[in-house]
Every structure is written in C-alpha cells, then in structure tokens.
Amino acid sequence: MPETQLTVRILILLLLVASAVAMATKWVQVPYTLALVIVGLVISPMHFLPAVHISPDLILLIFLPALLFEAAWNLKLDELRRNLLPILVLAVAGVVLSTGVIGVILHYGLGLSWRPALLFGAMISATDPVSVLALFRTLALPARLATIVEGESLLNDGTAVVVFRIILVGAAGSSAGGVALSSLGEFLTVVAGGLLAGVIVGVLASTLTSFFDDHLLEITLTTIAAYGSFLLAEGLHVSPVIAVLSTGLALGNYGRQKGMSPPTQLAVNSFWEYAAFVVNSLVFLLIGLEIQVTTLAENVRPLCWAVGATLVARLAAVFLLIPVSNLFGEKLSLRWQSVLFWGGLRGSLSIALVLSLPTAVHEREQLVTMIFGSVIFSLLVQGLTLGPLLRLLGFARPEPRWHEQELVGGRILANGGALAELNEMRRRGDVTEHVYKIVEEGLSREGERLRQLNPVGEELEQRQLTRVQCHLLAVKKARLADLSRQGMLSEEVHRELGRELDRDRLNIDVGDE
C-alpha cells in the first residue's frame, strides 16, 4: 500500500476510534481524554490498527502549536493578569524547583547521574490541563481556579521546554549548581525573545484582520500566525512555546475585538475548537497505543522512584510556593492548593520531549520508560481520582435549591412536550376526542401542580433563557439557509441576516460570561 494511502487510512481509523470513545463517554462517566488513553492501552496489543508511533516532530511541530494557540486564544487577559502572581510562581519557580527536587531524588535514590536525573525533572514538570479542565467544566468549579490551572499549564510548558533544552545542550558533565548558575542568562534570553517574537506576530496579524472581513481569510491568518510564530522562534533560537502563547493572547484579546466582526469571531472560535478536539483526540489515543504495558511491568522499581519523585516535587512546588504568593496577593486556600497538587497531570509535552532526546544521551531508554510510566500514572490514577477528591473537598456539591429548581423545571418542560405531542396526535387523528380529553386533563392538572411547586430561581431562569435564546437563533439560521436554497432569499440578503444572527449569538455568549 502506498505510504500516503496508509497514512490517510491510519488517520481515518484513529478519528473513528476517537469518535466512538467520545460517544461512549456521553454515557460512561469517564473524562474523554482519559478514556482515549484507556482504549489505546486496551486495543494496542490487539493490532486493531496498523503500527503507529508518536513522533516528537508530530507533537512539537504540528500538535503543540494548535493546542497552545487554541488555549491562549480563549484565555481572557484580564483573568490572567488578575491571577498572574500564583500562575507565575507555579509556572516558573515551580518548574525550576520541581526539576531540582526530582533530580536530587533520582540521583541519590535511584542512582541516575545528574544530567539524566535533571532531564527527567525538566521533562515531567510541565502539567497538562486538558483532562482537568474538562472535569472542572463538568463539575462547575470556580472559574478562578480553572484560570490558574490553565494559565500555569500554558506558561510552564514554555519554562519546561527552555529548562530541558538548556540542560540538554549546555549542561553535559555539570553539577546541579553549575546548571543553575550558567543557565540563568540563557533562560531569560530565550523566554524574553519568545515573548517578543510572539507579540510582534500577534500584533501584525491583529492589524491585518482589521483591513478585511472574510472569515475564511481570517481563519487562515490565525493558522499562519500560530505556526508562523512557532517557526520564527525556532529560527531565532528563542522559546517557540512562549511565542505561540504570546501570539494567541494578542490575537484573542486584541485582534479578535478590534479587527474581527461577530460572525468572523464565531467562525474562528469554531475552527479552533474543532482543531483542538481533533489534536487532543489523536494525542491521547496515540499515548495509549504507544505505551507497552509489558515494558512498564519490567521496570517497576525505576517507575516507582519516578512517580514518587514527581509527586514529592509537585507537593513542594504547591505547598511551599503558594504560601509565598499568598503573602502578596489574593490567597489560595488549602483546599485549592490540594486541587492544584493532585490535579497537576502530565501529558503529551513530556512524551514529546523524551522522544526528542538524541540516541547518544546516556540512559535514554530508561528515561523513555520512566516518562511513559509517569504519564500513565498521572492520567489514569490522578485523573480518575480527581473527581472523588473534588467531591470530598466539597467542590462538587451544588446548592440544594438549584437542584430542586432544575428537577421541577425539567418536569415542567417534559410535561409541556407531552402535551404538545398529544395535540399533534389529535390533529393527525391518532386518538379519539374522548381519549384526548382524558389524557389532556391529566397532563394539564400535572402541569398546573408543577408550576405551583416551581421555586423562583434567578440563576436557573438565566440559564434557561440563555439556552432558549441560543436554540431559537439556531432555528432562525437553519430557516434562513432553507429559504436561500429554495431561491426565496438572495445570497446577499442571506449573508446580511446571518451576520445579524451571529451578532445576537455573540452578545448572548458575552453576557453569559
């Protein structure tokens, strides 16, 4: 089979499996990304798919820019600025501290030499927020906590990559103290350079968007900006991760409002939402397919040391550094710190970094096994127990009055749907007039009883209002499309009316925030 055809076939099969898992998670209460890893682990020995392997270039050059840009595009700069202190403390000082703690533990406990031990620390210190944030949305946790988790994961990706490359390139044969002293200047240079490159690309792209209003062109422009900033930073030998994040923040918080019309904003949002869904699906499924359970079982001792060192380092980073940030800003409670500790999941970046290690690196194979084992522990053990931990800490307990409001409101809507169907059956002649009156009387009595029981709830009514408005706007848009296809509306009028509806939808989204 030609290589191109095989690649397309593998891609379609991966998307098919990912879609099946996504549908299954609608009924099985397991986070989607974790379910993908589990399915990958299960079907890998069955050879259901052709042999597929994660390439570091695939993740670093194709997957990572899309994930970083989509997250930065949707991150509100005001929220980031409001919580910048704890985010920076965890994303910069936390990664450096974590790298050092892990290096010391693995050097003295497992017997690894300094360089591999510190490389492992740098590779495993970046947190992956995808699974955690999906769970946060399910449980409706505080928005500030979600912002801190997402902001930390975005910025610590850049810190981890910079620290990793510094250790890999310039630290051969150096002690841990020598690494810290000799690398500080280079660290600041590559971070500042990546920030500057990203801001320049983001501002230029934002300026260009103001000269035209075409959603296809502007989607293309954001794609060029995301990948162009990454490649520009690579060419300048500064941090490409920081560059993509800066570009996404600039376009998402400046270019979107200043240079994009409401319909274009919705189109760009939809494109990047879909791109992130596809990329996350492929990444986590490939993680499950790549990992060999038998290899992990043969390396239990180093894996235990790796997982233990990672947890100890995360514990130190959160419970030592957050109290320091509490002295200078809005405090994070012990409950929130516990969530930040256990919710520090590891993911695709760690795997991409370890696979990018040159074959000449001493103990490379052991590092690969330790990273894969640590990621699996993080995703499955921590990921699957995070929900119960949140409930134990009291985060996921909705107020009783909200629960009662939704129960009664749901019964009212269901009763109204049954009454509407009964009227339709009467119109079609499916029931006799006598049967209709008997059933209609019962439904009407039940509806009146429920309306009297329905507690007044402003929050519930607002949520219902938002859902109803969005649904009716979608109905209007579908009707306009039908009229245009039937030739009853010109294409110009169809576009103009569609833009009006898009503006209304955007106003609903902004008001709901």
C-alpha positions as CSV (number, residue, x, y, z in Angstrom):
1,M,0.0,0.0,0.0
2,P,1.4,3.4,-0.9
3,E,2.7,5.4,2.1
4,T,0.3,8.3,1.6
5,Q,-2.7,6.0,1.4
6,L,-1.6,4.2,4.5
7,T,-1.2,7.5,6.4
8,V,-4.8,8.5,5.4
9,R,-6.1,5.2,6.4
10,I,-4.5,5.3,9.8
11,L,-5.8,8.9,10.3
12,I,-9.3,7.9,9.5
13,L,-9.2,4.8,11.8
14,L,-7.8,6.9,14.6
15,L,-10.6,9.5,14.2
16,L,-13.1,6.7,14.0
17,V,-11.9,5.3,17.3
18,A,-11.8,8.7,18.9
19,S,-15.4,9.4,17.7
20,A,-16.6,6.1,19.2
21,V,-14.9,6.9,22.5
22,A,-16.4,10.4,22.5
23,M,-19.9,9.0,22.0
24,A,-19.3,6.3,24.7
25,T,-18.3,9.0,27.3
26,K,-21.7,10.5,27.0
27,W,-23.0,7.6,29.0
28,V,-19.9,6.4,30.8
29,Q,-18.7,8.9,33.4
30,V,-15.0,9.0,32.5
31,P,-13.3,12.1,31.1
32,Y,-12.9,11.9,27.4
33,T,-9.1,12.2,27.2
34,L,-8.6,9.6,29.9
35,A,-11.0,7.2,28.1
36,L,-8.9,7.6,24.9
37,V,-5.7,6.6,26.8
38,I,-7.5,3.6,28.3
39,V,-8.9,2.5,24.9
40,G,-5.4,2.9,23.4
41,L,-3.9,0.7,26.0
42,V,-6.6,-2.0,25.5
43,I,-6.5,-2.1,21.7
44,S,-2.7,-1.8,21.3
45,P,-2.0,-5.5,21.8
46,M,-4.8,-6.5,19.6
47,H,-3.2,-4.9,16.5
48,F,-6.6,-3.4,15.6
49,L,-4.7,-0.5,14.0
50,P,-1.5,-0.6,11.8
51,A,1.6,0.1,13.8
52,V,1.6,3.8,14.8
53,H,4.2,5.7,16.8
54,I,4.3,9.1,18.3
55,S,6.9,11.3,16.5
56,P,8.3,14.2,18.6
57,D,8.2,16.3,15.4
58,L,4.5,15.4,15.1
59,I,3.7,16.7,18.6
60,L,6.2,19.6,18.7
61,L,5.6,21.0,15.2
62,I,2.0,20.0,14.4
63,F,0.0,19.2,17.6
64,L,1.6,21.6,20.1
65,P,1.2,24.9,18.3
66,A,-2.5,24.2,17.7
67,L,-3.1,23.2,21.4
68,L,-1.2,26.2,22.7
69,F,-2.8,28.7,20.3
70,E,-6.4,27.5,21.0
71,A,-5.9,27.7,24.8
72,A,-4.3,31.1,24.6
73,W,-6.9,32.4,22.1
74,N,-9.7,31.6,24.7
75,L,-7.8,32.8,27.8
76,K,-9.0,36.2,29.0
77,L,-6.1,38.5,29.5
78,D,-7.9,40.3,32.4
79,E,-8.3,37.0,34.2
80,L,-4.7,36.0,33.5
81,R,-3.5,39.4,34.8
82,R,-5.7,39.1,37.9
83,N,-4.1,35.7,38.8
84,L,-0.7,36.3,37.4
85,L,1.2,36.0,40.7
86,P,0.3,32.4,41.6
87,I,0.5,31.4,37.9
88,L,4.0,32.7,37.5
89,V,5.1,31.3,40.9
90,L,3.9,27.8,39.8
91,A,4.9,28.1,36.1
92,V,8.4,29.4,36.6
93,A,9.7,29.0,40.1
94,G,7.6,25.8,40.5
95,V,9.1,24.2,37.4
96,V,12.7,25.1,38.4
97,L,12.1,23.8,41.9
98,S,10.4,20.7,40.7
99,T,13.2,19.9,38.3
100,G,15.8,20.3,41.1
101,V,13.8,18.2,43.6
102,I,13.3,15.4,41.1
103,G,16.9,15.5,40.0
104,V,18.1,15.2,43.6
105,I,15.8,12.3,44.5
106,L,16.6,10.3,41.3
107,H,20.3,11.0,41.7
108,Y,20.6,9.8,45.3
109,G,17.7,7.4,45.4
110,L,17.8,5.7,42.0
111,G,21.4,6.2,41.2
112,L,21.0,8.2,38.0
113,S,23.7,10.6,37.1
114,W,23.0,14.3,37.4
115,R,22.2,15.0,33.7
116,P,19.6,12.3,33.1
117,A,18.1,13.0,36.5
118,L,17.7,16.7,35.8
119,L,16.5,16.0,32.2
120,F,13.7,13.8,33.6
121,G,12.8,16.5,36.1
122,A,12.5,19.1,33.3
123,M,10.5,16.8,31.0
124,I,8.0,15.7,33.7
125,S,7.5,19.1,35.4
126,A,5.1,20.6,32.8
127,T,1.4,20.0,33.7
128,D,-1.2,19.2,31.1
129,P,-4.6,20.8,31.8
130,V,-6.8,19.2,29.2
131,S,-8.3,16.4,31.3
132,V,-8.5,18.5,34.5
133,L,-10.3,21.5,32.8
134,A,-12.8,19.1,31.2
135,L,-13.6,17.8,34.6
136,F,-13.8,21.3,36.1
137,R,-16.4,22.3,33.5
138,T,-18.4,19.1,34.3
139,L,-18.5,20.0,38.0
140,A,-18.9,23.7,37.6
141,L,-15.9,24.6,39.8
142,P,-14.7,28.2,40.5
143,A,-13.6,30.0,37.3
144,R,-10.6,31.5,39.1
145,L,-9.3,28.0,40.0
146,A,-9.7,26.9,36.4
147,T,-7.9,30.0,35.2
148,I,-4.9,29.3,37.5
149,V,-4.7,25.7,36.3
150,E,-4.9,26.6,32.7
151,G,-2.6,29.6,33.0
152,E,0.0,27.6,34.8
153,S,-0.1,24.8,32.3
154,L,0.4,27.2,29.4
155,L,3.3,29.1,30.9
156,N,5.0,26.1,32.5
157,D,5.1,24.4,29.1
158,G,7.4,27.2,27.9
159,T,9.5,27.1,31.1
160,A,9.9,23.3,30.9
161,V,11.0,23.3,27.3
162,V,13.5,26.1,28.0
163,V,15.0,24.3,31.0
164,F,15.0,21.0,29.1
165,R,17.0,22.4,26.2
166,I,19.4,24.3,28.5
167,I,20.2,21.1,30.4
168,L,20.4,19.0,27.2
169,V,22.7,21.4,25.2
170,G,24.8,23.2,27.8
171,A,24.9,21.1,30.9
172,A,26.8,18.0,30.0
173,G,29.0,17.0,32.9
174,S,27.9,19.9,35.0
175,S,26.7,19.7,38.6
176,A,23.2,20.8,39.5
177,G,24.5,24.0,40.9
178,G,26.5,24.6,37.8
179,V,23.5,24.1,35.7
180,A,21.5,26.8,37.6
181,L,24.3,29.4,37.6
182,S,25.3,29.0,34.0
183,S,21.8,28.8,32.6
184,L,20.1,31.8,34.2
185,G,21.1,34.3,31.5
186,E,20.2,32.0,28.6
187,F,16.8,31.2,30.3
188,L,15.9,34.9,30.4
189,T,17.1,35.4,26.9
190,V,15.0,32.7,25.3
191,V,11.9,33.5,27.3
192,A,12.1,37.2,26.6
193,G,12.9,36.5,22.9
194,G,10.0,34.2,22.5
195,L,7.7,36.7,24.2
196,L,8.8,39.5,21.9
197,A,8.5,37.3,18.7
198,G,5.0,36.2,19.7
199,V,3.8,39.7,20.5
200,I,5.2,41.1,17.2
201,V,3.4,38.3,15.2
202,G,0.2,38.7,17.2
203,V,0.1,42.5,16.7
204,L,0.8,42.2,13.0
205,A,-1.8,39.6,12.5
206,S,-4.3,41.6,14.5
207,T,-3.6,44.7,12.4
208,L,-4.1,42.7,9.2
209,T,-7.5,41.4,10.3
210,S,-8.9,45.0,10.5
211,F,-8.4,45.5,6.7
212,F,-10.9,42.9,5.6
213,D,-13.9,40.9,6.9
214,D,-13.8,37.4,5.5
215,H,-14.0,34.5,8.0
216,L,-12.1,32.1,5.7
217,L,-9.2,34.5,5.3
218,E,-9.1,35.3,9.0
219,I,-9.1,31.6,9.9
220,T,-6.2,31.2,7.6
221,L,-4.4,34.2,9.1
222,T,-4.8,32.8,12.6
223,T,-3.4,29.5,11.5
224,I,-0.4,31.2,9.8
225,A,0.2,33.2,13.0
226,A,0.1,30.2,15.2
227,Y,2.5,28.1,13.2
228,G,4.5,31.1,11.9
229,S,5.3,32.3,15.4
230,F,6.5,28.8,16.3
231,L,8.8,28.6,13.3
232,L,10.0,32.1,13.7
233,A,11.0,31.5,17.3
234,E,12.7,28.2,16.3
235,G,14.7,30.1,13.7
236,L,15.7,32.8,16.2
237,H,16.6,30.1,18.8
238,V,14.2,31.5,21.4
239,S,11.2,29.8,23.0
240,P,8.6,28.7,20.4
241,V,6.2,27.8,23.1
242,I,6.2,31.3,24.6
243,A,6.0,32.7,21.1
244,V,2.8,30.8,20.3
245,L,1.2,31.7,23.6
246,S,2.0,35.4,23.1
247,T,0.6,35.3,19.6
248,G,-2.6,33.6,20.8
249,L,-3.1,36.0,23.7
250,A,-2.5,39.1,21.4
251,L,-5.0,37.8,18.8
252,G,-7.5,36.6,21.2
253,N,-7.6,39.6,23.4
254,Y,-6.8,42.4,20.9
255,G,-7.2,41.3,17.3
256,R,-10.5,39.5,17.9
257,Q,-12.2,42.6,19.4
258,K,-10.6,45.2,17.2
259,G,-10.4,43.5,13.8
260,M,-13.0,40.8,13.6
261,S,-16.7,41.1,13.1
262,P,-19.0,38.9,15.3
263,P,-19.7,36.3,12.5
264,T,-15.9,36.0,11.9
265,Q,-15.2,35.6,15.6
266,L,-17.8,32.8,15.8
267,A,-16.2,31.1,12.7
268,V,-12.7,31.4,14.1
269,N,-13.8,30.1,17.5
270,S,-15.5,27.1,15.9
271,F,-12.4,26.3,13.8
272,W,-10.0,26.3,16.7
273,E,-12.4,24.4,18.9
274,Y,-12.6,21.7,16.3
275,A,-8.8,21.8,15.7
276,A,-8.2,21.3,19.5
277,F,-10.7,18.5,19.6
278,V,-9.0,16.6,16.8
279,V,-5.5,17.2,18.1
280,N,-6.3,16.2,21.7
281,S,-8.1,13.1,20.4
282,L,-5.1,12.0,18.4
283,V,-2.6,12.8,21.1
284,F,-4.2,10.9,23.9
285,L,-5.2,8.0,21.8
286,L,-1.6,7.7,20.5
287,I,-0.3,7.8,24.0
288,G,-2.3,4.8,24.9
289,L,-1.3,3.0,21.7
290,E,2.4,3.8,22.1
291,I,2.8,2.5,25.7
292,Q,3.8,-1.1,26.1
293,V,2.4,-2.4,29.4
294,T,4.9,-5.3,29.5
295,T,7.8,-2.9,29.3
296,L,6.4,-0.9,32.2
297,A,5.9,-4.1,34.2
298,E,9.6,-4.9,33.7
299,N,10.7,-1.6,35.1
300,V,8.7,-1.3,38.3
301,R,11.5,0.0,40.5
302,P,12.6,3.0,38.4
303,L,8.9,3.7,37.7
304,C,8.1,3.8,41.4
305,W,11.0,6.2,42.0
306,A,9.9,8.4,39.1
307,V,6.3,8.6,40.2
308,G,7.3,9.2,43.8
309,A,9.8,11.9,42.9
310,T,7.3,13.7,40.7
311,L,4.6,13.7,43.4
312,V,7.1,14.9,46.1
313,A,8.3,17.7,43.7
314,R,4.7,18.8,43.0
315,L,3.9,18.8,46.7
316,A,6.9,21.0,47.3
317,A,6.1,23.4,44.5
318,V,2.5,23.9,45.5
319,F,2.7,23.9,49.3
320,L,6.0,25.8,49.6
321,L,5.5,28.4,46.9
322,I,1.7,29.2,47.1
323,P,2.0,30.4,50.7
324,V,4.7,32.8,49.5
325,S,2.3,34.2,46.7
326,N,-0.4,34.4,49.4
327,L,1.6,37.0,51.2
328,F,1.5,39.4,48.2
329,G,-1.9,38.7,46.6
330,E,-5.3,37.1,46.9
331,K,-5.0,34.0,48.9
332,L,-5.5,30.4,47.7
333,S,-6.9,28.2,50.4
334,L,-5.6,24.8,51.4
335,R,-8.5,23.2,49.5
336,W,-7.4,24.9,46.3
337,Q,-3.8,24.0,46.9
338,S,-4.8,20.4,47.3
339,V,-6.6,20.5,43.9
340,L,-3.5,22.1,42.3
341,F,-1.3,19.4,43.8
342,W,-3.3,16.4,42.7
343,G,-4.6,18.0,39.5
344,G,-1.1,18.5,38.1
345,L,-1.5,15.9,35.4
346,R,1.3,15.2,32.9
347,G,0.6,14.6,29.2
348,S,1.8,15.0,25.7
349,L,4.6,17.5,26.1
350,S,6.5,15.2,28.4
351,I,6.3,12.4,25.9
352,A,7.3,14.7,23.0
353,L,10.4,15.9,24.9
354,V,11.6,12.4,25.9
355,L,11.1,11.1,22.4
356,S,13.2,14.1,21.0
357,L,16.2,13.0,23.1
358,P,19.2,12.2,20.9
359,T,20.1,8.5,20.9
360,A,23.5,9.4,22.2
361,V,22.0,10.6,25.6
362,H,23.1,8.2,28.3
363,E,20.2,6.1,29.8
364,R,17.8,7.4,27.1
365,E,15.7,4.2,27.0
366,Q,15.3,4.2,30.8
367,L,14.2,7.8,30.6
368,V,11.6,7.0,27.9
369,T,10.1,4.2,30.0
370,M,10.1,6.4,33.2
371,I,8.3,9.2,31.3
372,F,5.7,7.0,29.8
373,G,5.0,5.3,33.1
374,S,4.8,8.6,35.0
375,V,2.3,10.0,32.4
376,I,0.2,6.9,32.6
377,F,0.1,7.1,36.4
378,S,-0.8,10.7,36.2
379,L,-3.5,10.4,33.6
380,L,-5.2,7.3,35.0
381,V,-4.6,7.3,38.8
382,Q,-4.7,11.0,39.4
383,G,-7.1,11.7,36.6
384,L,-9.7,9.1,37.7
385,T,-9.4,10.0,41.4
386,L,-9.6,13.8,40.9
387,G,-13.4,13.8,40.7
388,P,-13.8,11.9,44.0
389,L,-11.2,14.2,45.6
390,L,-13.1,17.3,44.5
391,R,-16.3,15.9,45.9
392,L,-14.5,15.0,49.2
393,L,-13.3,18.6,49.4
394,G,-16.8,19.9,48.9
395,F,-16.3,21.5,45.5
396,A,-18.8,19.5,43.5
397,R,-21.9,19.9,45.8
398,P,-24.5,22.0,44.0
399,E,-26.8,24.1,46.2
400,P,-30.0,22.1,47.1
401,R,-32.2,24.9,45.8
402,W,-30.5,24.8,42.4
403,H,-31.0,21.0,42.2
404,E,-34.7,21.3,43.1
405,Q,-35.2,24.1,40.6
406,E,-33.7,22.0,37.8
407,L,-35.8,19.0,38.8
408,V,-39.1,20.9,38.7
409,G,-38.1,22.9,35.6
410,G,-37.2,19.6,33.8
411,R,-40.6,18.1,34.7
412,I,-42.5,21.1,33.5
413,L,-40.6,21.0,30.2
414,A,-41.2,17.3,29.8
415,N,-44.9,17.7,30.6
416,G,-45.2,20.5,28.1
417,G,-43.6,18.3,25.4
418,A,-46.0,15.5,26.1
419,L,-49.0,18.0,25.9
420,A,-47.7,19.3,22.5
421,E,-47.3,15.8,21.2
422,L,-50.8,14.9,22.4
423,N,-52.2,17.9,20.4
424,E,-50.3,16.8,17.3
425,M,-51.8,13.3,17.7
426,R,-55.2,14.8,17.9
427,R,-54.6,16.8,14.8
428,R,-53.5,13.8,12.9
429,G,-56.5,11.8,14.1
430,D,-54.4,9.2,16.0
431,V,-56.6,9.5,19.1
432,T,-60.3,9.9,19.6
433,E,-61.7,13.0,21.1
434,H,-62.7,11.2,24.3
435,V,-59.2,9.7,24.8
436,Y,-57.7,13.2,24.1
437,K,-59.8,14.9,26.8
438,I,-58.9,12.3,29.4
439,V,-55.2,12.5,28.8
440,E,-55.2,16.2,28.3
441,E,-57.0,16.8,31.6
442,G,-54.4,14.7,33.4
443,L,-51.4,16.5,31.8
444,S,-53.0,19.9,32.4
445,R,-53.5,19.1,36.1
446,E,-49.9,17.9,36.4
447,G,-48.6,21.0,34.7
448,E,-50.5,23.3,36.9
449,R,-49.3,21.4,40.0
450,L,-45.7,21.7,38.9
451,R,-46.0,25.4,38.1
452,Q,-47.2,26.0,41.7
453,L,-44.2,24.0,43.0
454,N,-41.7,25.6,40.8
455,P,-39.4,27.7,43.1
456,V,-38.3,31.1,42.0
457,G,-34.7,30.9,41.0
458,E,-32.9,33.7,39.1
459,E,-29.9,31.6,38.3
460,L,-31.9,28.8,36.8
461,E,-34.1,31.2,34.8
462,Q,-31.0,32.9,33.4
463,R,-29.5,29.5,32.3
464,Q,-32.9,28.6,30.7
465,L,-33.1,31.9,29.0
466,T,-29.6,31.5,27.5
467,R,-30.3,28.0,26.2
468,V,-33.7,29.0,24.7
469,Q,-32.2,32.1,23.0
470,C,-29.3,30.0,21.5
471,H,-31.7,27.3,20.4
472,L,-34.1,29.8,18.7
473,L,-31.2,31.6,17.0
474,A,-30.1,28.3,15.6
475,V,-33.7,27.6,14.3
476,K,-33.7,31.0,12.7
477,K,-30.4,30.4,11.0
478,A,-31.5,27.0,9.7
479,R,-34.7,28.5,8.3
480,L,-32.7,31.2,6.5
481,A,-30.5,28.5,4.9
482,D,-33.6,26.7,3.7
483,L,-35.0,29.9,2.2
484,S,-31.8,30.6,0.5
485,R,-31.6,27.1,-1.0
486,Q,-35.2,27.4,-2.2
487,G,-34.3,30.7,-4.0
488,M,-36.6,32.8,-1.8
489,L,-33.7,34.9,-0.5
490,S,-30.8,36.3,-2.4
491,E,-27.3,35.3,-1.3
492,E,-26.6,38.9,-0.2
493,V,-29.7,39.1,2.0
494,H,-29.0,35.7,3.4
495,R,-25.5,36.7,4.4
496,E,-26.7,40.0,5.9
497,L,-29.4,38.3,8.0
498,G,-26.9,35.6,9.0
499,R,-24.5,38.3,10.3
500,E,-27.3,39.8,12.4
501,L,-28.0,36.4,14.0
502,D,-24.3,35.9,14.6
503,R,-24.1,39.2,16.4
504,D,-27.0,38.3,18.5
505,R,-25.4,35.0,19.4
506,L,-22.1,36.7,20.3
507,N,-24.0,39.1,22.6
508,I,-25.5,36.1,24.4
509,D,-22.1,34.5,24.9
510,V,-20.6,37.7,26.2
511,G,-23.5,38.4,28.5
512,D,-23.3,34.8,29.8
513,E,-19.7,35.2,30.9
